[in-house]
Amino acid sequence: MSIFTKIKNLFNKKKDFNKAVKEKVEENVLVEQKKFDDGLKKSSSLINDSIDEILKNFNIIDEKLEEKILETFISFDIGYHSSKKITNAIIDEIKIQNIKDSALIKEIIVDKLIIYYIQGTNVDTCLNIKKDETNVILVSGVNGVGKTTTIAKLAYFFKNKGFSICLIAADTFRAAAVEQLENWANKLQIKIFKPQKEGQDPASVVYSGMGYAKENKIDVVLCDTSGRLQNKTNLMNELKKINQIMKKFDNNQPKESLLVVDATSGQNGLFQAKSFNEIADISGIVLTKIDSSSKGGIILSIKDVLNIPIKFIGTGEKLDDLQEFDLESYVLGLVSEIKI
């Protein structure tokens, strides 16, 4: 076989390999999008049923109609402020066009929902992470929201992009949290720093982890924190100390402070976001259990009340069940089951 033929064969093999990789990536994107859409079907179907119920006995445009539309939006955790604005826009449009047909009213409801979510919105889902430098991501959230699993998913996400990773188990008051994170670290074959005893000062664990990250030029450090929101004073002091330790190594750390919120928690999730934002200066939200939620409006509530971007959504329990948030896809998914 000539050298030319060998080179040609190698080129064709590489071409076939690149094609297979591209097809696999596209397949994964489609799978994730389907999970995203399926996760919103519950919300969308319930909104459709609620609107149909409102318009079933529609006769005139009055305060009763306005109240029912408003109550429907609020029931989906959109929040009073946003619900009121959307409802006002719907009623104004109906009056301006003097619409009597309930089917056309439904179209207006969908139209105003889409416009309100998307118009004038500049959502930056990108993380402030750069390769070949240490990037600390502080992860917080109350117990039970899927925080530890989310950290594992983020580690998997960055590892697949070629970043070196290490974990810091700074939730030292819950042995179960440390054990769970260690199990994920073992599965992902990445370094983890954990407390030597239950109740150890979290800052000392962070100090060890940061020292290792700096010495070994680790790209991404994912730091778990306590979820004990019931004692805000202790948590505030704890996070303040952790931040001070991080800044000893690099004054620009942490690069991101992500809050994990359970999509099924409704307005309680908004309360959590408010409380943690006061303590940890949250830069982005990771919304979990979107596949289980029937009330997707919390995304708009967080955006309106706190102006904190949703950066990732969790669509299941597997490591690859995490995707960067896309507002337009979310809105289209939210109205996908509304029949007009």
N, C-alpha and C positions, 0 to 999 in steps of 0.2 A: 504493500500500500504506500502510495507516494505521500510526501509530507503535505502536499496540497489537499489530498483527499482526507487525511487525518484532521487537518485544520477545519475543512468544510464540515466533517462529521461532528467535530466538537462544537462548531458554531451552531449547527442544527440542533444538537442536544441542548445547548444553552438556550436557544430560542424556544424549544419545546418546554423546557423547565420554566422559563419566564412566563410563558403563556399559562402554564398550569398554576403557577403562583398567583397570577393576576385573576384567573378564574376562581381560585379558592378565596381570595380576598373579596371579590365581588359576591361570591356565595355567602360568605360570613356577614357581609354588610346587609344583604337581603334577609338573612335569618334574623339579625338584630332588629332590622326595621319591622319585620313581621311580629317579633316579640313586643316591640314598642306599640305597634298598631293594635295587637290583640289585648295588650294591657289597658288600652284606652276604650275598648269596646264596651266595657261595663258602664263607664261614665257616660259614653255617648248614647248608649241604648236607654239608660235611665233618664237622661236629659230629653231624649225624643219622647219617651212615654209621658214625662211630666208636662212637656209642652202640649202634647196631644190632649191630655186631660184638661189643661187650662182652656184650650181652644174648642173643646168639644161642645161646650154650651155658650160659646162666644156670641154675644148680641151687640153690645156697644162698647166703645172705648171709655172706660170710667176708672175711678180710683180702685175698684175691686180688681180689674184686670191688671192694673199696674202693680198692686200689692202681690198678686199671685205670681207674676213674673219675677218680681223682686225676691219673694220668698223661695222660689225655685232656685235662683242663682245662689242665694245664701246657703241653701241646703246642700249645695255641691262645694261648699267651702271656698267659694270665690271671695267671700268677705263682704261686709256691708258697703264699704266705700266703693269698691269696684262694681258690685252688683247694682248699686244706685246709679252710677254713671252709665252703665250699659242699659239699664231699664229706661232711664230718661231718654237716651238716644233712640231706643226702640219706639217709645210712645210718641216722641216728637216726629219721627219719620212716618209713623202711621197717620198721625194727624195732618201732617203736611201733604201727604199723598191721598188723604181721605179714603183709606183702604177699609173695605168691609169684608173682604174675602179672608177667611182664616188661613188658607194655604199661603197667601201672600204675606200674611203676618208672620208665619213661620219662617219664610224666606228672609224677612227683615231681621228676625231674631238671630238666625244663623249668620247673616251678613254683619250685624253689629258685634256679635261675639268675636268673629274673625278680625274685624277692623280694630276692635279695642285691644286684642291681644298683640297684634302685630304692628299697628301704626305707631310710628314715632319710637319704636323700641330698638335699642342697640345693645344686644346681648352678647357679651364677650365670654364664650365658654372656654377659651384657652387658658391653660394654667401657666403661671409665670415660672416655667421650668426650662433650664438650658443645660445642654449636654456639656460634659467635661468641666463641670463645677458642682460643688455640693449644693443641693436644693432640699431644704427641709420642708416637709408638709406636715403641719400639725393637724391632727384629726380629732374632733370632739363630737359629742352627742350623748344623749341619755342612754341608759342601759335598755337593751331590747330593740333598738332601732336597726340593728344589723351593722354596727360600727366596725366590729372586728372583721367580719366577712368583707365589708367594703374595703378595708385596708388591704386585705389579701387580693381583692380584685384590682385595686390600684397598683399593687406590686406586680401583678401579672400583666397588667396593661403596659406599665413602663418597661418591664423586662422584655416583653415582646417587641418593644421599640429599640432595644439594644442598650438600655440604661442599666448601670450597676445599682443594686438595691440593698438596703439594710432596714430592719425594723427595730423600733424601740417600744418595749412594752411598759409604758409609763403609768398605766392604770394599775398601780401596785396594791390597791385595796381589794381587788377581786382576783383571787387565784384562778378562777375559771376563765377569766378574760385572758390572763397571761398564758394559760395552758392552751386555749383555743388558738391564740396568735402563734404560739410556738409550733403547733401542729401544722398551721398554714406555712410557716417559714420552712419547716422540714419538707413539706410537699413541693414547695417552690425552689427548694435548695438555695435559700438565701440566709444571710447572717441575721441573728436576732439578739438584742440585748434585753435582758429581763432582770427583775429584782431577785436578790438572793434569799429574801424572806418576805412574807406577806406584810404589807404596811410600810415597806421601806420608802424612804424619801424619794418621790418620783424624780426630782431634780438630779439625784446622784446617778440614777439609771440613765437619764438623758446625757449627763456628763460623759459617762463611759461610751455611750453610743456615738456621740458627737466626736469624741476623741478618735475613735476607730474610723469614722467616716472621713475625717479630715486627713488622717494619716494614710488611709488607703484610697483616697480620692474617689469616694463613693458618690455617684451622681444623685441618687434620690434616697432621702431618709424619711421614712414614714413613721410618725410618732403617735402612738395611741395615748389617750388621756382619760382621766376619770369622767364618769357620767353622773356624778353625785350632785345633780342640780338642786336637790332639796336643801343643801347647805351651800349657798352661793358664796358666802364669805370665805369658807375653807377652799372652795374650788377656785375662787378668784386669786387667793394668795398662792395656791399651788401653780396655776397657770402663769402667774406673774413671775414666780421663781424659775419655772421652766424656760420662759422667754429670756430671762436674764442670763441663764446658763448658755442658751443658744447664741446670744449676742456676744458672749465672751469669745466664741470661736469666729463669729461673723456677724457684724452689726446689721446685716440685711436679712437675717433669719428671723422667723421662718418665712420662706418665699410665699407660701400659701397657708391659710388657716381655713380648713374645710369643715363644715358642719354637716353631719349625717342626720337626715330627717326622714321619718317613716311617713310615706304618703297616705297611709290609712289613719294617721293620728289626727287629721283634720285641723281645727283651729288650735288644738293643743300643740301641734307641731309649730304653728306660728308663734305661740307663746315661748316655746323652747328656743326658736330662732332669735327672738327678741332678747331673751335672757343671756344666751351664749354670746350674742353679738356685743352685749355690754361688757362681757368678761374677756372675750378672746379676739375681738376685732375680726369677725368672719369675712373672708374674701370670696367665698363661694359655698354653694349648697350641693350636697349629693343626696338626691331624693331616692329612697329605697322603696321596695314593694309596690312599685307603680303598676305591676301586673296584678296585684291583689286589690288595688284601690278602686272604689266606685265613685270617688269624689276627687276629681283631678284639679279642682279649682284652687287648691292650696298654692300651686305654682304662681298664679297671678297674685294671690294675697301676699306672698313673700316678696315678689317683685315690687308691688305697689307700696306696701307698708315699710319694708326695710331697704329696698333698692339693692338687694344682694342677688347676683346672678345664680341661676341653677347651672352647675357645670357638668354634672353627670347624673344619669338616672340608672337605677338598678332594676332589671327586668326579670330577675330570677335568682336562684341560689348558686348557679355554677360560676366558675371563675371568669368566664367570658360574658357573663350576663351583666355587663356594665358598658354604657355607651355615652359619648359626649352628647349633651343636651342640644336639641335643635328645636327652637321655638316654633318655626313654621310647620314642621312635621307634627309637633305636639298639637297645635291648634287644629290642623287638618284631621288628625286622628280623633280629636275630641268631638268633632262635628260629623265624623264619617258615617255614623249610624242614624243621623237625623234625616228622616225621609221627607223630602220636599218635592 
